[in-house]
């Protein structure tokens, strides 16, 4: 999957044009390998603590997230991101995450608090 270049996952849910622009620039200007991952299309189920079986959608998504050395999260709904962090917590652990959103739609401090809560729940 990797030919020696760092691998970046651009995770999106609604703004595919922004995600594609970031991916193109990361490839062209920085030599990164980039995967664009649409969390809405992944159809992850709601978190189910204690669930014994991992859903097929999680099995499909996990290798892509695990291969990334860092993430750029672009205009993803909180619920989709929460599902991805819940089901694929190990893939996010210890990797840098950048958030890109329309400031008119999201309040940065609210996003920061949401991510901190998610990460504390999953990684503590």
MIDOSE-1310 file (N, C-alpha, C; in nm, 2 decimals, decimal comma, always signed):
residues 124
xxxx	+0,08/-0,12/+0,00/+0,00/+0,00/+0,00/+0,09/+0,13/+0,00; +0,21/+0,12/+0,05/+0,29/+0,24/+0,06/+0,43/+0,21/-0,01; +0,47/+0,31/-0,09/+0,59/+0,29/-0,17/+0,70/+0,38/-0,10; +0,70/+0,40/+0,03/+0,80/+0,48/+0,10/+0,75/+0,62/+0,13
xxxx	+0,65/+0,67/+0,06/+0,60/+0,80/+0,09/+0,50/+0,80/+0,21; +0,50/+0,90/+0,29/+0,40/+0,91/+0,40/+0,26/+0,90/+0,35; +0,17/+0,83/+0,42/+0,03/+0,81/+0,38/-0,06/+0,90/+0,47; -0,14/+0,97/+0,40/-0,24/+1,06/+0,47/-0,38/+1,02/+0,43
xxxx	-0,47/+1,02/+0,53/-0,61/+0,99/+0,50/-0,69/+1,12/+0,52; -0,75/+1,16/+0,41/-0,84/+1,27/+0,41/-0,98/+1,22/+0,43; -1,03/+1,24/+0,55/-1,16/+1,18/+0,59/-1,27/+1,29/+0,58; -1,37/+1,26/+0,50/-1,48/+1,35/+0,47/-1,61/+1,29/+0,49
xxxx	-1,71/+1,37/+0,48/-1,85/+1,32/+0,50/-1,95/+1,39/+0,41; -1,91/+1,52/+0,38/-2,01/+1,60/+0,30/-1,94/+1,69/+0,20; -1,82/+1,74/+0,23/-1,76/+1,83/+0,14/-1,65/+1,76/+0,06; -1,69/+1,69/-0,05/-1,60/+1,61/-0,13/-1,51/+1,70/-0,21
xxxx	-1,55/+1,82/-0,25/-1,47/+1,91/-0,33/-1,35/+1,96/-0,25; -1,37/+1,99/-0,12/-1,26/+2,04/-0,04/-1,17/+1,92/-0,01; -1,22/+1,80/+0,02/-1,14/+1,69/+0,04/-1,05/+1,65/-0,08; -1,11/+1,66/-0,19/-1,03/+1,63/-0,32/-0,92/+1,73/-0,34
xxxx	-0,95/+1,86/-0,31/-0,85/+1,97/-0,33/-0,74/+1,94/-0,23; -0,77/+1,91/-0,11/-0,66/+1,88/-0,01/-0,58/+1,76/-0,05; -0,64/+1,66/-0,10/-0,57/+1,54/-0,14/-0,48/+1,57/-0,26; -0,53/+1,64/-0,36/-0,45/+1,67/-0,48/-0,33/+1,75/-0,44
xxxx	-0,35/+1,85/-0,35/-0,23/+1,93/-0,31/-0,13/+1,86/-0,23; -0,18/+1,77/-0,14/-0,09/+1,69/-0,06/+0,00/+1,60/-0,15; -0,06/+1,54/-0,26/+0,01/+1,46/-0,35/+0,11/+1,54/-0,43; +0,06/+1,65/-0,49/+0,14/+1,73/-0,59/+0,25/+1,81/-0,52
xxxx	+0,22/+1,87/-0,41/+0,32/+1,95/-0,34/+0,40/+1,89/-0,23; +0,36/+1,78/-0,18/+0,43/+1,72/-0,07/+0,47/+1,58/-0,09; +0,43/+1,52/-0,20/+0,47/+1,38/-0,23/+0,40/+1,28/-0,14; +0,29/+1,31/-0,08/+0,22/+1,22/+0,01/+0,13/+1,12/-0,07
xxxx	+0,12/+1,00/-0,02/+0,02/+0,91/-0,07/-0,11/+0,94/+0,01; -0,22/+0,96/-0,06/-0,34/+1,01/+0,00/-0,46/+0,92/-0,03; -0,54/+0,88/+0,07/-0,66/+0,81/+0,05/-0,77/+0,91/+0,10; -0,88/+0,92/+0,02/-0,99/+1,00/+0,05/-1,10/+0,90/+0,10
xxxx	-1,14/+0,92/+0,23/-1,24/+0,83/+0,29/-1,37/+0,90/+0,32; -1,48/+0,85/+0,27/-1,61/+0,91/+0,29/-1,68/+0,84/+0,40; -1,69/+0,90/+0,52/-1,75/+0,83/+0,64/-1,90/+0,81/+0,62; -1,96/+0,90/+0,54/-2,11/+0,88/+0,52/-2,13/+0,75/+0,43
xxxx	-2,04/+0,74/+0,33/-2,05/+0,62/+0,25/-2,01/+0,49/+0,31; -1,93/+0,50/+0,42/-1,89/+0,38/+0,49/-2,00/+0,31/+0,57; -2,11/+0,38/+0,60/-2,23/+0,33/+0,66/-2,20/+0,25/+0,79; -2,12/+0,32/+0,87/-2,08/+0,25/+1,00/-2,20/+0,25/+1,09
xxxx	-2,22/+0,14/+1,16/-2,34/+0,13/+1,25/-2,31/+0,22/+1,38; -2,42/+0,24/+1,45/-2,41/+0,31/+1,58/-2,32/+0,23/+1,67; -2,24/+0,30/+1,76/-2,16/+0,23/+1,86/-2,25/+0,14/+1,95; -2,19/+0,02/+1,97/-2,26/-0,08/+2,06/-2,16/-0,14/+2,16
xxxx	-2,14/-0,07/+2,27/-2,05/-0,13/+2,37/-2,08/-0,27/+2,40; -1,98/-0,35/+2,41/-2,00/-0,49/+2,45/-2,04/-0,58/+2,33; -2,05/-0,52/+2,21/-2,09/-0,60/+2,09/-1,97/-0,70/+2,06; -2,01/-0,82/+2,04/-1,90/-0,93/+2,02/-1,85/-0,93/+1,88
xxxx	-1,94/-0,91/+1,78/-1,90/-0,91/+1,64/-1,88/-0,77/+1,58; -1,77/-0,76/+1,51/-1,74/-0,64/+1,44/-1,81/-0,64/+1,31; -1,89/-0,53/+1,28/-1,97/-0,53/+1,16/-1,88/-0,52/+1,03; -1,93/-0,58/+0,92/-1,85/-0,58/+0,80/-1,80/-0,44/+0,75
xxxx	-1,88/-0,34/+0,78/-1,84/-0,20/+0,74/-1,72/-0,16/+0,81; -1,70/-0,20/+0,93/-1,58/-0,17/+1,01/-1,46/-0,24/+0,95; -1,48/-0,37/+0,92/-1,37/-0,45/+0,86/-1,32/-0,39/+0,73; -1,42/-0,33/+0,65/-1,38/-0,27/+0,53/-1,31/-0,14/+0,55
xxxx	-1,34/-0,06/+0,65/-1,28/+0,07/+0,67/-1,15/+0,06/+0,74; -1,13/-0,03/+0,84/-1,02/-0,04/+0,92/-0,88/-0,03/+0,85; -0,86/-0,11/+0,75/-0,73/-0,11/+0,68/-0,69/+0,03/+0,63; -0,79/+0,10/+0,58/-0,76/+0,23/+0,52/-0,72/+0,33/+0,63
xxxx	-0,79/+0,33/+0,75/-0,75/+0,41/+0,86/-0,62/+0,37/+0,92; -0,60/+0,24/+0,93/-0,47/+0,19/+1,00/-0,35/+0,22/+0,91; -0,36/+0,23/+0,78/-0,25/+0,26/+0,69/-0,21/+0,40/+0,70; -0,29/+0,49/+0,74/-0,26/+0,63/+0,75/-0,17/+0,67/+0,86
xxxx	-0,08/+0,76/+0,83/+0,02/+0,81/+0,93/-0,04/+0,94/+0,99; -0,14/+0,99/+0,93/-0,21/+1,11/+0,98/-0,34/+1,13/+0,91; -0,42/+1,22/+0,97/-0,56/+1,24/+0,92/-0,59/+1,39/+0,90; -0,66/+1,42/+0,79/-0,72/+1,55/+0,78/-0,87/+1,52/+0,77
xxxx	-0,95/+1,58/+0,87/-1,09/+1,55/+0,88/-1,16/+1,68/+0,82; -1,23/+1,66/+0,71/-1,29/+1,77/+0,63/-1,44/+1,76/+0,64; -1,50/+1,86/+0,71/-1,65/+1,88/+0,71/-1,72/+1,75/+0,74; -1,69/+1,68/+0,84/-1,75/+1,55/+0,88/-1,85/+1,58/+0,99
xxxx	-1,97/+1,52/+0,98/-2,07/+1,53/+1,08/-2,02/+1,46/+1,21; -2,05/+1,52/+1,32/-2,00/+1,47/+1,45/-2,04/+1,32/+1,47; -2,16/+1,29/+1,43/-2,20/+1,15/+1,45/-2,12/+1,05/+1,37; -2,09/+1,08/+1,24/-2,00/+1,00/+1,16/-1,86/+0,98/+1,22
xxxx	-1,81/+1,09/+1,26/-1,67/+1,09/+1,32/-1,67/+1,01/+1,45; -1,78/+1,03/+1,53/-1,79/+0,95/+1,66/-1,79/+0,80/+1,63; -1,86/+0,76/+1,53/-1,87/+0,62/+1,49/-1,73/+0,57/+1,45; -1,66/+0,64/+1,36/-1,53/+0,60/+1,31/-1,43/+0,59/+1,43
xxxx	-1,44/+0,68/+1,52/-1,34/+0,68/+1,64/-1,38/+0,56/+1,73; -1,51/+0,54/+1,75/-1,55/+0,43/+1,83/-1,51/+0,29/+1,78; -1,54/+0,27/+1,65/-1,52/+0,14/+1,59/-1,37/+0,11/+1,55; -1,30/+0,22/+1,52/-1,16/+0,21/+1,47/-1,06/+0,28/+1,56
xxxx	-1,09/+0,28/+1,69/-1,01/+0,36/+1,78/-0,86/+0,33/+1,77; -0,82/+0,21/+1,75/-0,67/+0,18/+1,75/-0,61/+0,24/+1,62; -0,68/+0,26/+1,52/-0,62/+0,32/+1,39/-0,60/+0,47/+1,41; -0,67/+0,54/+1,50/-0,65/+0,68/+1,53/-0,54/+0,71/+1,63
xxxx	-0,51/+0,61/+1,71/-0,42/+0,63/+1,83/-0,28/+0,68/+1,79; -0,24/+0,79/+1,85/-0,10/+0,84/+1,83/-0,07/+0,90/+1,70; -0,18/+0,93/+1,62/-0,15/+0,99/+1,49/-0,21/+1,14/+1,49; -0,14/+1,23/+1,42/-0,19/+1,36/+1,41/-0,32/+1,37/+1,33
xxxx	-0,41/+1,47/+1,38/-0,54/+1,49/+1,32/-0,55/+1,64/+1,30; -0,59/+1,68/+1,18/-0,62/+1,82/+1,15/-0,77/+1,83/+1,11; -0,83/+1,94/+1,16/-0,97/+1,96/+1,13/-0,99/+2,07/+1,03; -1,07/+2,05/+0,92/-1,10/+2,15/+0,83/-1,25/+2,16/+0,82
xxxx	-1,30/+2,28/+0,85/-1,45/+2,30/+0,85/-1,48/+2,44/+0,81; -1,61/+2,46/+0,78/-1,66/+2,59/+0,75/-1,69/+2,66/+0,88; -1,62/+2,76/+0,92/-1,64/+2,82/+1,05/-1,79/+2,87/+1,07; -1,86/+2,89/+0,97/-2,00/+2,93/+0,98/-2,09/+2,81/+1,03
xxxx	-2,04/+2,69/+1,00/-2,12/+2,57/+1,04/-2,08/+2,51/+1,17; -1,95/+2,52/+1,21/-1,90/+2,46/+1,33/-1,83/+2,56/+1,42; -1,85/+2,56/+1,54/-1,77/+2,64/+1,64/-1,65/+2,56/+1,67; -1,53/+2,61/+1,64/-1,41/+2,54/+1,67/-1,39/+2,48/+1,81
xxxx	-1,43/+2,56/+1,91/-1,41/+2,52/+2,05/-1,51/+2,40/+2,07; -1,62/+2,40/+2,01/-1,72/+2,29/+2,03/-1,66/+2,16/+1,97; -1,60/+2,18/+1,85/-1,54/+2,06/+1,78/-1,42/+2,01/+1,87; -1,34/+2,10/+1,92/-1,23/+2,06/+2,00/-1,28/+1,98/+2,12
xxxx	-1,38/+2,03/+2,19/-1,43/+1,96/+2,31/-1,49/+1,83/+2,27; -1,56/+1,82/+2,16/-1,61/+1,69/+2,11/-1,50/+1,59/+2,09; -1,40/+1,63/+2,02/-1,29/+1,54/+1,99/-1,21/+1,50/+2,12; -1,19/+1,59/+2,21/-1,13/+1,56/+2,33/-1,21/+1,45/+2,41
xxxx	-1,34/+1,47/+2,42/-1,43/+1,38/+2,48/-1,42/+1,24/+2,42; -1,42/+1,24/+2,28/-1,41/+1,11/+2,21/-1,28/+1,04/+2,24; -1,17/+1,12/+2,23/-1,04/+1,06/+2,25/-1,02/+1,01/+2,39; -1,07/+1,08/+2,49/-1,06/+1,04/+2,63/-1,13/+0,91/+2,65
xxxx	-1,25/+0,90/+2,59/-1,34/+0,78/+2,61/-1,27/+0,66/+2,55; -1,22/+0,68/+2,43/-1,16/+0,57/+2,35/-1,02/+0,53/+2,40; -0,94/+0,62/+2,44/-0,80/+0,59/+2,46/-0,76/+0,59/+2,61; -0,85/+0,62/+2,70/-0,81/+0,62/+2,84/-0,82/+0,49/+2,90
